[in-house]
């Protein structure tokens, strides 16, 4: 995992570029609030991205923020509260999440509301 190349020494979260997209992988199971190293790292990482040079910004994390699986409702609500604004301001184009093991497409969502 390219954690050191993305400015952090742990493999809990990291980022990398693959041709056109810049990919950010967030840690669902480590500190992510506004006072955390992950939050500071993500904010610094987003500040270096130019959409003119890197037209696509993708975010990946394990636990989905929104889903229809009743067993996992709210499992990542606090992560969403902490990181939603950062992803919105950075103009993240696509978010991928796992954990539920089901395909579920969503509309563009920010602050709990879809466009």
N, CA, C and O atoms as CSV, one atom per row, in Angstrom:
chain,resi,resn,atom,element,x,y,z
A,1,UNK,N,N,0.844,-1.166,0.000
A,1,UNK,CA,C,0.000,0.000,0.000
A,1,UNK,C,C,0.896,1.239,0.000
A,1,UNK,O,O,1.867,1.297,0.755
A,2,UNK,N,N,0.590,2.204,-0.816
A,2,UNK,CA,C,1.488,3.363,-0.978
A,2,UNK,C,C,1.308,4.433,0.091
A,2,UNK,O,O,1.178,5.614,-0.232
A,3,UNK,N,N,1.300,4.037,1.352
A,3,UNK,CA,C,1.058,5.005,2.417
A,3,UNK,C,C,2.173,6.037,2.533
A,3,UNK,O,O,1.892,7.229,2.655
A,4,UNK,N,N,3.421,5.607,2.499
A,4,UNK,CA,C,4.522,6.559,2.628
A,4,UNK,C,C,4.554,7.549,1.469
A,4,UNK,O,O,4.822,8.733,1.671
A,5,UNK,N,N,4.280,7.070,0.253
A,5,UNK,CA,C,4.265,7.944,-0.917
A,5,UNK,C,C,3.148,8.979,-0.832
A,5,UNK,O,O,3.235,10.035,-1.458
A,6,UNK,N,N,2.104,8.687,-0.067
A,6,UNK,CA,C,0.990,9.619,0.041
A,6,UNK,C,C,1.074,10.478,1.299
A,6,UNK,O,O,0.107,11.148,1.664
A,7,UNK,N,N,2.223,10.458,1.954
A,7,UNK,CA,C,2.453,11.366,3.068
A,7,UNK,C,C,2.057,10.860,4.436
A,7,UNK,O,O,1.845,11.653,5.353
A,8,UNK,N,N,1.953,9.529,4.590
A,8,UNK,CA,C,1.619,8.991,5.896
A,8,UNK,C,C,2.349,7.666,6.076
A,8,UNK,O,O,2.603,6.967,5.095
A,9,UNK,N,N,2.683,7.318,7.286
A,9,UNK,CA,C,3.513,6.142,7.524
A,9,UNK,C,C,2.725,4.877,7.841
A,9,UNK,O,O,3.329,3.827,8.059
A,10,UNK,N,N,1.416,4.941,7.875
A,10,UNK,CA,C,0.589,3.778,8.179
A,10,UNK,C,C,-0.196,3.370,6.941
A,10,UNK,O,O,-0.487,4.210,6.091
A,11,UNK,N,N,-0.542,2.092,6.828
A,11,UNK,CA,C,-1.329,1.638,5.684
A,11,UNK,C,C,-2.844,1.695,5.959
A,11,UNK,O,O,-3.622,1.089,5.223
A,12,UNK,N,N,-3.264,2.409,6.996
A,12,UNK,CA,C,-4.678,2.504,7.316
A,12,UNK,C,C,-5.431,3.408,6.340
A,12,UNK,O,O,-6.637,3.246,6.152
A,13,UNK,N,N,-4.727,4.361,5.717
A,13,UNK,CA,C,-5.296,5.222,4.682
A,13,UNK,C,C,-4.153,5.742,3.825
A,13,UNK,O,O,-3.033,5.932,4.298
A,14,UNK,N,N,-4.462,5.968,2.553
A,14,UNK,CA,C,-3.424,6.370,1.604
A,14,UNK,C,C,-4.078,6.856,0.328
A,14,UNK,O,O,-5.296,6.768,0.174
A,15,UNK,N,N,-3.271,7.370,-0.587
A,15,UNK,CA,C,-3.787,7.802,-1.887
A,15,UNK,C,C,-2.744,7.514,-2.957
A,15,UNK,O,O,-1.565,7.324,-2.660
A,16,UNK,N,N,-3.196,7.486,-4.204
A,16,UNK,CA,C,-2.301,7.262,-5.334
A,16,UNK,C,C,-2.989,7.733,-6.602
A,16,UNK,O,O,-4.203,7.939,-6.616
A,17,UNK,N,N,-2.220,7.905,-7.661
A,17,UNK,CA,C,-2.775,8.291,-8.951
A,17,UNK,C,C,-2.574,7.167,-9.942
A,17,UNK,O,O,-1.523,6.528,-9.980
A,18,UNK,N,N,-3.609,6.935,-10.753
A,18,UNK,CA,C,-3.568,5.926,-11.799
A,18,UNK,C,C,-4.004,6.615,-13.082
A,18,UNK,O,O,-5.200,6.792,-13.314
A,19,UNK,N,N,-3.061,7.000,-13.904
A,19,UNK,CA,C,-3.292,7.737,-15.139
A,19,UNK,C,C,-4.113,8.991,-14.828
A,19,UNK,O,O,-3.536,9.977,-14.369
A,20,UNK,N,N,-5.427,9.004,-15.055
A,20,UNK,CA,C,-6.216,10.221,-14.844
A,20,UNK,C,C,-6.788,10.365,-13.436
A,20,UNK,O,O,-6.820,11.485,-12.927
A,21,UNK,N,N,-7.236,9.311,-12.784
A,21,UNK,CA,C,-7.836,9.529,-11.464
A,21,UNK,C,C,-6.831,9.580,-10.320
A,21,UNK,O,O,-5.777,8.946,-10.352
A,22,UNK,N,N,-7.197,10.354,-9.319
A,22,UNK,CA,C,-6.502,10.339,-8.035
A,22,UNK,C,C,-7.402,9.541,-7.101
A,22,UNK,O,O,-8.584,9.860,-6.965
A,23,UNK,N,N,-6.871,8.519,-6.461
A,23,UNK,CA,C,-7.646,7.609,-5.623
A,23,UNK,C,C,-7.261,7.825,-4.162
A,23,UNK,O,O,-6.083,7.797,-3.808
A,24,UNK,N,N,-8.262,8.039,-3.328
A,24,UNK,CA,C,-8.064,8.206,-1.896
A,24,UNK,C,C,-8.739,7.033,-1.196
A,24,UNK,O,O,-9.923,6.771,-1.409
A,25,UNK,N,N,-7.980,6.329,-0.361
A,25,UNK,CA,C,-8.513,5.199,0.395
A,25,UNK,C,C,-8.543,5.613,1.864
A,25,UNK,O,O,-7.509,5.912,2.462
A,26,UNK,N,N,-9.748,5.626,2.433
A,26,UNK,CA,C,-9.923,6.063,3.815
A,26,UNK,C,C,-10.077,4.867,4.747
A,26,UNK,O,O,-10.545,3.805,4.336
A,27,UNK,N,N,-9.688,5.044,5.981
A,27,UNK,CA,C,-9.797,3.989,6.985
A,27,UNK,C,C,-11.083,4.118,7.779
A,27,UNK,O,O,-11.248,5.069,8.544
A,28,UNK,N,N,-11.987,3.181,7.607
A,28,UNK,CA,C,-13.254,3.198,8.342
A,28,UNK,C,C,-13.079,2.825,9.804
A,28,UNK,O,O,-13.928,3.152,10.634
A,29,UNK,N,N,-11.985,2.143,10.127
A,29,UNK,CA,C,-11.799,1.626,11.478
A,29,UNK,C,C,-10.640,2.270,12.217
A,29,UNK,O,O,-10.039,1.655,13.098
A,30,UNK,N,N,-10.328,3.499,11.860
A,30,UNK,CA,C,-9.314,4.259,12.586
A,30,UNK,C,C,-9.887,5.649,12.831
A,30,UNK,O,O,-10.922,5.996,12.262
A,31,UNK,N,N,-9.242,6.439,13.655
A,31,UNK,CA,C,-9.773,7.768,13.957
A,31,UNK,C,C,-9.951,8.592,12.695
A,31,UNK,O,O,-9.087,8.596,11.819
A,32,UNK,N,N,-11.076,9.291,12.605
A,32,UNK,CA,C,-11.384,10.077,11.411
A,32,UNK,C,C,-12.036,11.414,11.746
A,32,UNK,O,O,-12.415,12.152,10.837
A,33,UNK,N,N,-12.176,11.742,13.025
A,33,UNK,CA,C,-12.834,13.004,13.357
A,33,UNK,C,C,-11.936,14.197,13.013
A,33,UNK,O,O,-10.805,14.013,12.563
A,34,UNK,N,N,-12.435,15.409,13.223
A,34,UNK,CA,C,-11.722,16.614,12.811
A,34,UNK,C,C,-10.380,16.803,13.505
A,34,UNK,O,O,-9.565,17.603,13.045
A,35,UNK,N,N,-10.129,16.098,14.586
A,35,UNK,CA,C,-8.864,16.204,15.313
A,35,UNK,C,C,-7.925,15.034,15.029
A,35,UNK,O,O,-6.889,14.906,15.681
A,36,UNK,N,N,-8.272,14.183,14.069
A,36,UNK,CA,C,-7.487,12.978,13.809
A,36,UNK,C,C,-6.399,13.219,12.765
A,36,UNK,O,O,-6.466,14.155,11.968
A,37,UNK,N,N,-5.403,12.351,12.796
A,37,UNK,CA,C,-4.356,12.397,11.770
A,37,UNK,C,C,-4.942,12.128,10.391
A,37,UNK,O,O,-4.519,12.745,9.413
A,38,UNK,N,N,-5.912,11.215,10.293
A,38,UNK,CA,C,-6.507,10.882,9.001
A,38,UNK,C,C,-7.212,12.106,8.399
A,38,UNK,O,O,-7.074,12.378,7.206
A,39,UNK,N,N,-7.952,12.826,9.210
A,39,UNK,CA,C,-8.660,14.022,8.740
A,39,UNK,C,C,-7.656,15.062,8.233
A,39,UNK,O,O,-7.825,15.626,7.152
A,40,UNK,N,N,-6.616,15.305,9.023
A,40,UNK,CA,C,-5.582,16.270,8.611
A,40,UNK,C,C,-4.899,15.826,7.330
A,40,UNK,O,O,-4.665,16.635,6.432
A,41,UNK,N,N,-4.574,14.523,7.243
A,41,UNK,CA,C,-3.930,13.994,6.050
A,41,UNK,C,C,-4.823,14.159,4.824
A,41,UNK,O,O,-4.349,14.566,3.763
A,42,UNK,N,N,-6.126,13.844,4.961
A,42,UNK,CA,C,-7.040,13.951,3.831
A,42,UNK,C,C,-7.167,15.403,3.377
A,42,UNK,O,O,-7.146,15.682,2.178
A,43,UNK,N,N,-7.297,16.304,4.302
A,43,UNK,CA,C,-7.406,17.718,3.964
A,43,UNK,C,C,-6.158,18.187,3.222
A,43,UNK,O,O,-6.267,18.905,2.228
A,44,UNK,N,N,-4.983,17.794,3.686
A,44,UNK,CA,C,-3.732,18.156,3.015
A,44,UNK,C,C,-3.628,17.492,1.651
A,44,UNK,O,O,-3.159,18.111,0.696
A,45,UNK,N,N,-4.060,16.235,1.549
A,45,UNK,CA,C,-4.020,15.512,0.277
A,45,UNK,C,C,-4.904,16.183,-0.767
A,45,UNK,O,O,-4.495,16.353,-1.916
A,46,UNK,N,N,-6.108,16.561,-0.372
A,46,UNK,CA,C,-7.027,17.226,-1.302
A,46,UNK,C,C,-6.500,18.580,-1.753
A,46,UNK,O,O,-6.772,19.003,-2.876
A,47,UNK,N,N,-5.756,19.262,-0.902
A,47,UNK,CA,C,-5.257,20.596,-1.264
A,47,UNK,C,C,-4.202,20.545,-2.368
A,47,UNK,O,O,-3.905,21.570,-2.983
A,48,UNK,N,N,-3.636,19.373,-2.626
A,48,UNK,CA,C,-2.594,19.248,-3.659
A,48,UNK,C,C,-3.155,18.821,-5.017
A,48,UNK,O,O,-2.414,18.752,-5.997
A,49,UNK,N,N,-4.443,18.538,-5.080
A,49,UNK,CA,C,-5.042,18.004,-6.314
A,49,UNK,C,C,-5.570,19.135,-7.181
A,49,UNK,O,O,-6.288,20.014,-6.705
A,50,UNK,N,N,-5.211,19.103,-8.442
A,50,UNK,CA,C,-5.745,20.042,-9.422
A,50,UNK,C,C,-6.629,19.263,-10.388
A,50,UNK,O,O,-6.160,18.333,-11.046
A,51,UNK,N,N,-7.892,19.632,-10.476
A,51,UNK,CA,C,-8.804,18.933,-11.383
A,51,UNK,C,C,-8.452,19.192,-12.846
A,51,UNK,O,O,-8.914,18.461,-13.722
A,52,UNK,N,N,-7.651,20.209,-13.129
A,52,UNK,CA,C,-7.188,20.435,-14.501
A,52,UNK,C,C,-6.162,19.382,-14.910
A,52,UNK,O,O,-6.092,18.991,-16.076
A,53,UNK,N,N,-5.371,18.930,-13.947
A,53,UNK,CA,C,-4.342,17.914,-14.219
A,53,UNK,C,C,-4.884,16.512,-13.949
A,53,UNK,O,O,-4.620,15.580,-14.709
A,54,UNK,N,N,-5.630,16.372,-12.883
A,54,UNK,CA,C,-6.208,15.093,-12.473
A,54,UNK,C,C,-7.728,15.248,-12.493
A,54,UNK,O,O,-8.315,15.678,-11.500
A,55,UNK,N,N,-8.371,14.903,-13.607
A,55,UNK,CA,C,-9.801,15.197,-13.753
A,55,UNK,C,C,-10.739,14.354,-12.905
A,55,UNK,O,O,-11.889,14.745,-12.704
A,56,UNK,N,N,-10.294,13.225,-12.406
A,56,UNK,CA,C,-11.166,12.344,-11.633
A,56,UNK,C,C,-10.624,12.174,-10.227
A,56,UNK,O,O,-9.426,11.972,-10.030
A,57,UNK,N,N,-11.512,12.259,-9.258
A,57,UNK,CA,C,-11.162,12.037,-7.861
A,57,UNK,C,C,-12.084,10.966,-7.308
A,57,UNK,O,O,-13.302,11.142,-7.267
A,58,UNK,N,N,-11.494,9.846,-6.879
A,58,UNK,CA,C,-12.252,8.706,-6.370
A,58,UNK,C,C,-11.940,8.503,-4.894
A,58,UNK,O,O,-10.798,8.674,-4.470
A,59,UNK,N,N,-12.942,8.142,-4.119
A,59,UNK,CA,C,-12.747,7.826,-2.708
A,59,UNK,C,C,-13.218,6.398,-2.466
A,59,UNK,O,O,-14.260,5.984,-2.973
A,60,UNK,N,N,-12.449,5.654,-1.693
A,60,UNK,CA,C,-12.787,4.283,-1.345
A,60,UNK,C,C,-12.728,4.136,0.162
A,60,UNK,O,O,-11.827,4.673,0.807
A,61,UNK,N,N,-13.675,3.416,0.723
A,61,UNK,CA,C,-13.628,3.051,2.134
A,61,UNK,C,C,-14.447,1.794,2.330
A,61,UNK,O,O,-15.242,1.420,1.468
A,62,UNK,N,N,-14.253,1.150,3.450
A,62,UNK,CA,C,-14.849,-0.169,3.651
A,62,UNK,C,C,-16.348,-0.114,3.955
A,62,UNK,O,O,-17.142,-0.764,3.275
A,63,UNK,N,N,-16.731,0.644,4.955
A,63,UNK,CA,C,-18.127,0.649,5.400
A,63,UNK,C,C,-18.901,1.736,4.655
A,63,UNK,O,O,-18.525,2.906,4.723
A,64,UNK,N,N,-19.977,1.374,3.943
A,64,UNK,CA,C,-20.726,2.379,3.191
A,64,UNK,C,C,-21.454,3.360,4.107
A,64,UNK,O,O,-21.937,2.998,5.180
A,65,UNK,N,N,-21.519,4.600,3.658
A,65,UNK,CA,C,-22.223,5.620,4.434
A,65,UNK,C,C,-23.722,5.428,4.359
A,65,UNK,O,O,-24.429,5.628,5.346
A,66,UNK,N,N,-24.203,5.045,3.205
A,66,UNK,CA,C,-25.637,4.853,2.993
A,66,UNK,C,C,-25.855,3.506,2.328
A,66,UNK,O,O,-25.112,3.143,1.416
A,67,UNK,N,N,-26.849,2.765,2.762
A,67,UNK,CA,C,-27.196,1.502,2.121
A,67,UNK,C,C,-28.564,1.055,2.594
A,67,UNK,O,O,-29.095,1.571,3.577
A,68,UNK,N,N,-29.128,0.094,1.889
A,68,UNK,CA,C,-30.449,-0.414,2.236
A,68,UNK,C,C,-30.422,-1.684,3.068
A,68,UNK,O,O,-31.480,-2.214,3.408
A,69,UNK,N,N,-29.245,-2.184,3.405
A,69,UNK,CA,C,-29.122,-3.392,4.197
A,69,UNK,C,C,-29.404,-3.057,5.660
A,69,UNK,O,O,-28.633,-2.330,6.286
A,70,UNK,N,N,-30.482,-3.570,6.200
A,70,UNK,CA,C,-30.895,-3.214,7.553
A,70,UNK,C,C,-29.870,-3.619,8.614
A,70,UNK,O,O,-29.794,-2.991,9.669
A,71,UNK,N,N,-29.096,-4.642,8.349
A,71,UNK,CA,C,-28.097,-5.076,9.322
A,71,UNK,C,C,-26.951,-4.079,9.461
A,71,UNK,O,O,-26.228,-4.106,10.456
A,72,UNK,N,N,-26.777,-3.201,8.478
A,72,UNK,CA,C,-25.651,-2.270,8.496
A,72,UNK,C,C,-26.081,-0.808,8.513
A,72,UNK,O,O,-25.269,0.073,8.230
A,73,UNK,N,N,-27.330,-0.537,8.837
A,73,UNK,CA,C,-27.800,0.845,8.882
A,73,UNK,C,C,-27.036,1.634,9.944
A,73,UNK,O,O,-26.938,1.213,11.096
A,74,UNK,N,N,-26.501,2.774,9.543
A,74,UNK,CA,C,-25.811,3.650,10.477
A,74,UNK,C,C,-24.439,3.182,10.890
A,74,UNK,O,O,-23.832,3.786,11.775
A,75,UNK,N,N,-23.921,2.122,10.281
A,75,UNK,CA,C,-22.624,1.574,10.688
A,75,UNK,C,C,-21.489,2.561,10.474
A,75,UNK,O,O,-20.466,2.483,11.155
A,76,UNK,N,N,-21.653,3.482,9.547
A,76,UNK,CA,C,-20.581,4.433,9.263
A,76,UNK,C,C,-21.076,5.871,9.319
A,76,UNK,O,O,-20.508,6.756,8.680
A,77,UNK,N,N,-22.128,6.099,10.078
A,77,UNK,CA,C,-22.723,7.434,10.153
A,77,UNK,C,C,-21.734,8.474,10.676
A,77,UNK,O,O,-21.694,9.597,10.174
A,78,UNK,N,N,-20.939,8.110,11.680
A,78,UNK,CA,C,-19.994,9.081,12.246
A,78,UNK,C,C,-18.877,9.407,11.263
A,78,UNK,O,O,-18.412,10.546,11.222
A,79,UNK,N,N,-18.434,8.428,10.468
A,79,UNK,CA,C,-17.433,8.701,9.438
A,79,UNK,C,C,-18.012,9.664,8.409
A,79,UNK,O,O,-17.329,10.587,7.965
A,80,UNK,N,N,-19.265,9.451,8.032
A,80,UNK,CA,C,-19.916,10.340,7.080
A,80,UNK,C,C,-20.010,11.758,7.647
A,80,UNK,O,O,-19.733,12.723,6.934
A,81,UNK,N,N,-20.390,11.897,8.896
A,81,UNK,CA,C,-20.483,13.218,9.519
A,81,UNK,C,C,-19.133,13.930,9.504
A,81,UNK,O,O,-19.067,15.140,9.286
A,82,UNK,N,N,-18.062,13.181,9.736
A,82,UNK,CA,C,-16.734,13.780,9.815
A,82,UNK,C,C,-16.162,14.133,8.443
A,82,UNK,O,O,-15.520,15.173,8.296
A,83,UNK,N,N,-16.384,13.287,7.439
A,83,UNK,CA,C,-15.687,13.435,6.158
A,83,UNK,C,C,-16.546,13.952,5.001
A,83,UNK,O,O,-15.998,14.335,3.967
A,84,UNK,N,N,-17.850,13.976,5.142
A,84,UNK,CA,C,-18.745,14.339,4.040
A,84,UNK,C,C,-18.397,15.700,3.436
A,84,UNK,O,O,-18.293,15.823,2.215
A,85,UNK,N,N,-18.219,16.698,4.258
A,85,UNK,CA,C,-17.918,18.035,3.751
A,85,UNK,C,C,-16.583,18.071,3.014
A,85,UNK,O,O,-16.467,18.728,1.979
A,86,UNK,N,N,-15.575,17.372,3.534
A,86,UNK,CA,C,-14.277,17.341,2.851
A,86,UNK,C,C,-14.393,16.747,1.452
A,86,UNK,O,O,-13.825,17.285,0.501
A,87,UNK,N,N,-15.118,15.648,1.319
A,87,UNK,CA,C,-15.288,15.020,0.008
A,87,UNK,C,C,-16.096,15.904,-0.927
A,87,UNK,O,O,-15.814,15.961,-2.123
A,88,UNK,N,N,-17.087,16.588,-0.400
A,88,UNK,CA,C,-17.923,17.474,-1.206
A,88,UNK,C,C,-17.116,18.663,-1.720
A,88,UNK,O,O,-17.160,18.973,-2.910
A,89,UNK,N,N,-16.385,19.324,-0.839
A,89,UNK,CA,C,-15.593,20.493,-1.217
A,89,UNK,C,C,-14.507,20.114,-2.220
A,89,UNK,O,O,-14.182,20.901,-3.108
A,90,UNK,N,N,-13.947,18.919,-2.085
A,90,UNK,CA,C,-12.895,18.461,-3.005
A,90,UNK,C,C,-13.465,17.998,-4.341
A,90,UNK,O,O,-12.703,17.684,-5.255
A,91,UNK,N,N,-14.780,17.950,-4.471
A,91,UNK,CA,C,-15.458,17.505,-5.700
A,91,UNK,C,C,-15.129,16.059,-6.055
A,91,UNK,O,O,-14.783,15.749,-7.195
A,92,UNK,N,N,-15.242,15.184,-5.063
A,92,UNK,CA,C,-15.043,13.759,-5.315
A,92,UNK,C,C,-16.085,13.301,-6.325
A,92,UNK,O,O,-17.275,13.572,-6.170
A,93,UNK,N,N,-15.626,12.601,-7.367
A,93,UNK,CA,C,-16.511,12.193,-8.452
A,93,UNK,C,C,-17.234,10.880,-8.175
A,93,UNK,O,O,-18.419,10.749,-8.482
A,94,UNK,N,N,-16.536,9.913,-7.600
A,94,UNK,CA,C,-17.113,8.590,-7.374
A,94,UNK,C,C,-16.642,8.063,-6.022
A,94,UNK,O,O,-15.480,8.220,-5.647
A,95,UNK,N,N,-17.565,7.436,-5.302
A,95,UNK,CA,C,-17.237,6.796,-4.030
A,95,UNK,C,C,-17.544,5.311,-4.154
A,95,UNK,O,O,-18.617,4.926,-4.618
A,96,UNK,N,N,-16.592,4.477,-3.734
A,96,UNK,CA,C,-16.787,3.028,-3.685
A,96,UNK,C,C,-16.680,2.588,-2.238
A,96,UNK,O,O,-15.777,3.009,-1.515
A,97,UNK,N,N,-17.608,1.740,-1.821
A,97,UNK,CA,C,-17.566,1.190,-0.469
A,97,UNK,C,C,-17.909,-0.288,-0.545
A,97,UNK,O,O,-18.557,-0.734,-1.492
A,98,UNK,N,N,-17.481,-1.037,0.441
A,98,UNK,CA,C,-17.722,-2.472,0.454
A,98,UNK,C,C,-18.571,-2.861,1.642
A,98,UNK,O,O,-19.599,-2.237,1.901
A,99,UNK,N,N,-18.168,-3.857,2.349
A,99,UNK,CA,C,-18.724,-4.331,3.607
A,99,UNK,C,C,-20.057,-5.061,3.462
A,99,UNK,O,O,-20.237,-6.120,4.062
A,100,UNK,N,N,-20.990,-4.527,2.686
A,100,UNK,CA,C,-22.325,-5.112,2.601
A,100,UNK,C,C,-22.358,-6.281,1.616
A,100,UNK,O,O,-23.257,-7.117,1.703
A,101,UNK,N,N,-21.416,-6.365,0.691
A,101,UNK,CA,C,-21.324,-7.441,-0.288
A,101,UNK,C,C,-22.536,-7.488,-1.217
A,101,UNK,O,O,-23.038,-8.562,-1.549
A,102,UNK,N,N,-22.991,-6.320,-1.625
A,102,UNK,CA,C,-24.102,-6.215,-2.575
A,102,UNK,C,C,-23.903,-4.967,-3.410
A,102,UNK,O,O,-23.400,-3.958,-2.914
A,103,UNK,N,N,-24.290,-5.026,-4.660
A,103,UNK,CA,C,-24.212,-3.866,-5.535
A,103,UNK,C,C,-25.402,-2.964,-5.275
A,103,UNK,O,O,-26.549,-3.409,-5.323
A,104,UNK,N,N,-25.133,-1.718,-5.004
A,104,UNK,CA,C,-26.212,-0.778,-4.752
A,104,UNK,C,C,-25.802,0.607,-5.246
A,104,UNK,O,O,-25.080,1.322,-4.551
A,105,UNK,N,N,-26.252,0.990,-6.434
A,105,UNK,CA,C,-25.886,2.322,-6.944
A,105,UNK,C,C,-26.689,3.399,-6.230
A,105,UNK,O,O,-27.856,3.201,-5.890
A,106,UNK,N,N,-26.055,4.531,-6.010
A,106,UNK,CA,C,-26.713,5.657,-5.368
A,106,UNK,C,C,-26.599,6.894,-6.244
A,106,UNK,O,O,-25.706,6.995,-7.085
A,107,UNK,N,N,-27.483,7.801,-6.045
A,107,UNK,CA,C,-27.373,9.099,-6.692
A,107,UNK,C,C,-26.316,9.910,-5.966
A,107,UNK,O,O,-25.797,9.494,-4.930
A,108,UNK,N,N,-26.007,11.060,-6.513
A,108,UNK,CA,C,-25.089,11.985,-5.868
A,108,UNK,C,C,-25.711,12.414,-4.536
A,108,UNK,O,O,-26.832,12.922,-4.512
A,109,UNK,N,N,-24.996,12.215,-3.443
A,109,UNK,CA,C,-25.521,12.520,-2.122
A,109,UNK,C,C,-24.526,13.395,-1.377
A,109,UNK,O,O,-23.328,13.110,-1.347
A,110,UNK,N,N,-25.037,14.462,-0.778
A,110,UNK,CA,C,-24.239,15.296,0.114
A,110,UNK,C,C,-25.126,15.733,1.263
A,110,UNK,O,O,-26.262,16.159,1.053
A,111,UNK,N,N,-24.620,15.631,2.446
A,111,UNK,CA,C,-25.337,16.043,3.648
A,111,UNK,C,C,-26.682,15.321,3.773
A,111,UNK,O,O,-27.669,15.895,4.232
A,112,UNK,N,N,-26.701,14.050,3.354
A,112,UNK,CA,C,-27.886,13.228,3.471
A,112,UNK,C,C,-28.963,13.473,2.428
A,112,UNK,O,O,-30.048,12.897,2.513
A,113,UNK,N,N,-28.681,14.319,1.447
A,113,UNK,CA,C,-29.673,14.636,0.419
A,113,UNK,C,C,-29.082,14.350,-0.965
A,113,UNK,O,O,-27.897,14.585,-1.200
A,114,UNK,N,N,-29.912,13.845,-1.874
A,114,UNK,CA,C,-29.455,13.568,-3.232
A,114,UNK,C,C,-29.884,14.689,-4.166
A,114,UNK,O,O,-30.878,15.378,-3.932
A,115,UNK,N,N,-29.101,14.851,-5.235
A,115,UNK,CA,C,-29.433,15.872,-6.243
A,115,UNK,C,C,-30.619,15.459,-7.062
A,115,UNK,O,O,-31.039,16.195,-7.956
